[in-house]
Amino acid sequence: MPGTRFVFGIDLLPSPPIGGGMSVGSSAPSVLPSGVPCWVELASVDEAASHRFYEGLFGWTFLLSRDPATRTGRYLIGTRDGVPVGGLYQAAPDQANAWMINVSVQNAHAAANWVQRLGGAVTLEPTVLPHRGSILHGIEPSGAPFVLWQPPADWAFAAGFPNTFSGADLNTRDGEAADGFFTRLFSYTSLQVGDGRGVDYVEWRLEQQPVLYRYVMGPEYPPQAPPHWMVYFGVDPARGTDATAGHALMLGGTVLVEPYDTPWGRIAILADPAGAVFSIIDHSRTSEGWGRAEVDDPYDD
């Protein structure tokens, strides 16, 4: 997998599904194109426990930042080798304990208008964050929350390396509604990479390269499971998915779905000590078929 680093702009490079790779070029424009995952953050019900867990599991170093939009005014920025890899903050009482991706937009106010025109709802109007650009929150027509971010020109985000963001799936009941919304909002093209029958799994592309994925939840999810994002973090092939899952257990996490093989890599679904769900993937371990037909829903309490 090609290494990924967002600094000023990006050139899209080919990469495996579930974690489309992107890489900066020196001649890239100073503004990210719309539709690119440009950040990942965790709203945790236990900030301290999550801090210790991801520091131990992925080797992240956290730096304290101030953010008036969070419940405590604190915002921790995780880094690897000095480059930001993700954010962590204390969840509000009514907020989901979950990982969330941010998708880039070039103009947050224009994006808010388009969200509503395309049938979505804006739940947080465009808000300026000191030194961090502008964000808006919304709900897309199939019911999943999302965050759009107009990042500053000098923002950095490391992804595609071991122990960093590798990609995300939107898990939904209504694939047609989700596809229609996001392909129009970001001019994505979509490609069916499942079998279209038992596995409805679509790849959203920008400039013919994978960016994000959409999965229609099957019988492994109970009817009450809400639409949600599944965030993936890559693991070092020398360590592997199984050893990383075992390390998560030692750090107080939970293995919700044991490691299994897919055409895109060996995956395990984990939860941190505060209960936030995420996946890990070793892209070097690929196989034919999905490796599991049905699993327990990791979001079912």
Secondary structure as UniProt FT lines:
FT   STRAND          4..6
FT   STRAND          11..12
FT   STRAND          22..23
FT   TURN            26..27
FT   TURN            34..35
FT   STRAND          37..44
FT   HELIX           47..58
FT   STRAND          61..66
FT   TURN            68..69
FT   STRAND          74..80
FT   TURN            81..82
FT   STRAND          83..90
FT   TURN            93..94
FT   STRAND          98..104
FT   HELIX           108..117
FT   TURN            118..119
FT   STRAND          121..129
FT   TURN            130..132
FT   STRAND          133..139
FT   TURN            141..142
FT   STRAND          145..150
FT   TURN            153..154
FT   STRAND          157..159
FT   TURN            162..163
FT   STRAND          165..172
FT   HELIX           175..186
FT   STRAND          189..192
FT   STRAND          201..206
FT   TURN            207..208
FT   STRAND          209..216
FT   TURN            219..220
FT   TURN            223..224
FT   STRAND          228..234
FT   TURN            237..239
FT   HELIX           240..250
FT   TURN            251..252
FT   STRAND          254..262
FT   TURN            263..264
FT   STRAND          265..271
FT   TURN            273..274
FT   STRAND          277..282
FT   TURN            283..284
FT   TURN            298..299
//
